[in-house]
Amino acid sequence: MTQNVSESFVAQLQQMRADLLAQLRAQRGGKIGRAEAAADARENEHGDYAKADAERDLAIALEERESAELVAIDEALKRVADGSYGLCIDCGVSIGNARLHANPTAMRCVACQEKAERAQGGVHPATL
């Protein structure tokens, strides 16, 4: 991968990371952690505990997904740094630029990703 192409992916990954961190902070109500945000939400409830529990569970699931995305972004940036970015982790072939632009955290070429998904019986968001 050329330096200019690599730099464009780094910029895209860094922007994704910044956006995701801002989103996580906003969901937490600023700088407070997940536990504090859940406690605050619990204190503000007025009797509809089932609804509040469902909303909290959804918020936690979304945050976990976003945290997994953040890990995938950080791993992609490490691959850029060590020179392995854009190479399939299974077969070593170059991952197409179109795939990387669509999903800059992609670790596998399309063929290997399809095999991995069949083997797992589904799709894991961090490996797309």
C-alpha positions, 0 to 999 in steps of 0.5 A: 500500500502506498504512503498516500493511500495509507495516510488516507486510511489513517485519517479515516480511522482517526476520524472514526475513532474521534467520532466514536469517542465523542458519541460514547462521552455523550451517551454517558452524559459527559465524563461519567462512567457507565455505572454512574450513568446507570445509577443516575438513570435509575434515580430519575425513574418514576415507577416504570422499572421494566421500561427503564431496565430495557432502555438501560440494557439497550444502552449497554448493548450499544455501548459494548458494540461501540467499544468493540468498534473502538478496539477494531479501530485501534487494532487497524491503526496498529496494523498501519504502524507495523505495515500489515494494514490492508493484508488479509490476516488469514491468507495474506492477500491484499484487501481491496481499497474499495473494501477498506474504504467501506470498512477501514477496520477490515482484517480479511479479504472478502473470501476469507471473511465469508469463510470465517462467517460460515465457520462462526455461524454469523457475523461479528461486527469487529471482523467485517 
